[in-house]
Amino acid sequence: MDEEDIEFTIAHNRRYSNAHLWFQDVKDERVMIGISEYLLADAGAVLRVNLPDQGQEIGEGDVLFSLRTEYEALRFTSPFSLRVTEVNGELESTPETINDSPYDNGWVLIIEPHADADDALLEADEYIEFLQEA
């Protein structure tokens, strides 16, 4: 990230990965995933999103999804193995929704983890500490 000051919000009812993805428990042991506002503040406007297929199995360390912003191409890998149960198909035609509403309408995927994902994720306060150390 640049040395200049950027403004962003951290949603405290979510967990985070060190790759700046947020994870929120939904129902039936499923987890919604999106991109933190911190990353978006630096990456710029999202121009394109490449989503996995619904039902796709993704292993730990494999590409989860990717996107193109006005400044860079980003690939996000999965911190644990999972199955994709739903994709936000609206993002393919309106990728700017990720920037406009990163913690609500800009969600990317809903997944079903194959194992306990808690060890791979940071609580909001731990994520803030991680950002301060970066």
Secondary structure, 3 states (H helix, E strand, C coil): CCCCCCCCCCCCCCEECCCCEEEEECCCCCEEEEECHHHHHHHCCEEEEECCCCCCEECCCCEEEEEEECCCEEEEECCCCEEEEEECCHHHHCCCHHHHCCCCCCCCEEEEECCCCHHHCEEHHHHHHHHHHC
